Amino acid sequence: VKPSEERLREAVEDTDAGDAVEKFVVACPMCTTMFEDGRKTGGFEDDVEVVDVAELLIEALEA
């Protein structure tokens, strides 16, 4: 199991939030690529979206 797949599994299965987790937030382009890959290979495409923290900032400023 890839570390990125394990981190995503932990986020959606081993946290109190569980099914409520919608976004997996990262802070660097390398992490975005790594976790997007883990999302696809680990079967988490329907469970969680990988987003950069900068995307959330832009979204908040536009609101």
C-alpha positions in Angstrom: 0.0 0.0 0.0 1.3 3.4 -1.0 1.7 6.0 1.8 -0.7 8.3 0.0 -3.3 5.6 -0.1 -2.9 4.9 3.6 -3.2 8.6 4.5 -6.4 8.9 2.5 -7.8 5.7 4.1 -7.0 7.1 7.5 -8.8 10.3 6.7 -12.0 8.7 5.6 -12.0 5.6 7.8 -10.0 6.3 11.0 -11.2 9.7 12.0 -14.2 10.8 14.0 -15.4 12.8 10.9 -15.3 9.6 8.8 -17.9 9.9 6.0 -18.2 13.6 6.6 -14.7 14.1 5.1 -15.2 15.7 1.7 -11.8 17.3 1.1 -8.2 16.3 1.7 -6.3 19.5 2.0 -2.6 19.7 0.9 -0.2 22.6 0.8 2.2 21.9 -2.1 2.1 20.8 -5.7 4.0 17.6 -5.1 1.5 16.6 -2.4 -1.4 17.4 -4.7 0.1 15.0 -7.4 1.0 12.3 -4.8 -2.4 12.3 -3.2 -4.4 12.5 -6.5 -2.5 9.4 -7.5 -3.3 7.7 -4.2 -6.9 8.7 -4.6 -7.1 7.0 -7.9 -5.1 3.9 -7.1 -6.6 3.5 -3.7 -10.2 3.7 -4.9 -11.1 6.9 -3.1 -12.3 8.9 -6.1 -15.9 8.9 -4.9 -15.0 9.5 -1.3 -12.7 12.5 -1.1 -11.5 15.5 -3.2 -7.8 16.5 -3.0 -7.5 20.3 -2.9 -4.7 22.8 -2.3 -5.1 25.2 0.6 -4.7 28.1 -1.8 -7.9 26.9 -3.6 -9.8 27.2 -0.3 -8.4 30.7 0.2 -9.5 31.8 -3.2 -12.9 30.2 -2.6 -13.3 32.0 0.7 -12.3 35.4 -0.8 -14.8 35.0 -3.5 -17.6 34.3 -1.1 
